[in-house]
Amino acid sequence: MSYLKYIAVFFFLACNQQPHIKTGLEGKPMPNFRILSINGQVKEYKDIIQNDKPTVLFFFSPICPYCRAQTQTIIDNFKYLGNIQFCFISPFPLDYIKSFNEHYKLSNYPNVVVVQDVDSSFENYFRARTVPFLAIYDRRQTLKQVFKGKVNISSIQEIALK
């Protein structure tokens, strides 16, 4: 798999900031994606989340400045987001993902996991061609909204905690 295509696509399209988008998947339950944890274990996504908490799936590129800005915004406002679990998902090589995880110290947050999209299942399911890309699920793991581009914290809170 060529990661150069991701780099080019992500940089050219990442600034395509839009409000939430309609996917036709709203109201559907979260699918069970195959992921690779940063410790190298292949798992099913549903094995690592808590079913009774709202969830934000954050599709990102470790080298994207917009993804880095969104991550910093999440970290800076974490006191308002403690009841929401976050799964940072990237198609990039595990070394890049580990470096991103270490830089932002995401392992220090109990409701954050950072994983690799093993077989592009997340990307294909949502047709995610840009980053940052956030899918927000309620506590019943039902898709509420999808966003392309940077999302403010109050929107994440409002949608996830409805």
N, C-alpha and C positions, 0 to 999 in steps of 0.2 A: 504494500500500500504506500503510495507516495504522499508524504506529509506536506510536500511543497504546494500541492493543490489546495490544501486547507489554509496554509499561510496566505497564499494569494487571495483566495476567496474571502477569508475572514477580514483581511486588512481592507479590501476594497468595499466590502459590504457592511462592515461593522458600524460604520458611521451612519448607516441607513436607520436612523432612530425613528421609531414609530410607536404610536400608542398600542394598546393590546390589539391582537389580530384574531380573527375568527379562523379556527382550524377545522371545524366540524366534529371535533373530538370532545368539545365541552359537554360536561355531564356524564362522560364515560369514566369507568374505573381505570386506575393506573395499571398499565400493562406490566408484565414481569420481564424487565430487561436483564440481559446478561452483562455483568460488569466485572472488571478486574480491580480488586482493592489495591491500595498502594503497597501492601505487603505481598502482593503477587498472587493472591487467591482469586480464582474465578468463582463468582457467586451469582445468585439471582438477586435482583434488586430488592425484592420484597423480603428477603432474608435479613436485610440490614436496616430496615426502617421500622418505626413504631407505628402501628396501625391507627392509634387513637390521636395522632397529632397531625396538624396541617403540615404539608410538605412543599418545599420549593425545589424544583429540579432546575439547576443552573448549568446550562450547556455553555462551556467556555473554552477559550484558547489561552494557554499559559503565557503567550507572548503578545496578546492583544491589549493595548492600553485601555480600551473601553471596559474590558473584562476586569482588568486590574482596578480601575476606578470603581466599578460596581462592587467588587470584592471589598475594597477599602470602605465604601459606604456601608456595606452590611456589617463589617467589623466595628466601625465607629458607632453604629446604632444597635449593637447587639443587645443592649439592655432592654430594648423595645421588642426584640425578636426572639426572646428566650423560649417562647411556647411554640415556635415554628422550627421544624427540622429542615436542614438544607443538605442537598446532595449536589456537589459540584461534579459535573460529568464532562470529560474531555476525550476527544478522539486521538489526542497527541500521544507520543511515546511516554511510557511510564516515567522516564527520567525527568522529562519536562514537568509532568504533573507532580512528582515528588518535590521538585525544586519550588514550584508554585506553593504547594502545601507548606513547606518549611518556611518560605519567605513570609507568608501571612500567618504562620503559626496556627493553621486551621485545626490541627489535632488538639489544640487546647480547648476547643469548644465542644462540649459533649453532644450537641445536637447538629454537628456538621460531619459529613463524610465526604471524602474526595476519592473519585474512582475514574477508571478509564472505560469508555464505551467500546467494549471488546470487538463487537462485530457490526458496529454502526447501527445497532438496533434503535437507540434513542434518536439518532439523526434521521434514520429512515422513517420511523413512526411519526415523528412530528414534521418531517420534511424541513428540518432545521438547516438552513444554508448560511445563516449569519450568526454572529455572536456579538454581544451577549444575547442569550435566548433563555427566558425563564418560563417555566410551566408551573402554575400555582394550583395545588390541590388542597381541598378542605380536609378536615379530620377524618372523614369517611373515605378518603383517598379518591375523591371524585374531582375531575379536572374542572376548575373554575375559569381560569383565563391563561392566555399565553401572551408574552411580550417579546418583541424584538427590540434590542437597544436598552439603554439604561432605564431603570425603573426606580422611582423614589420609594423610600421606606414606608411612607404612609400608605401607598397603594398596595405594597406587599402585605402589610398588616391588615388593612381593610378587607382585602380579598381572601386571604388565608384564614382569617379569624371570623368570617361571617358565619 
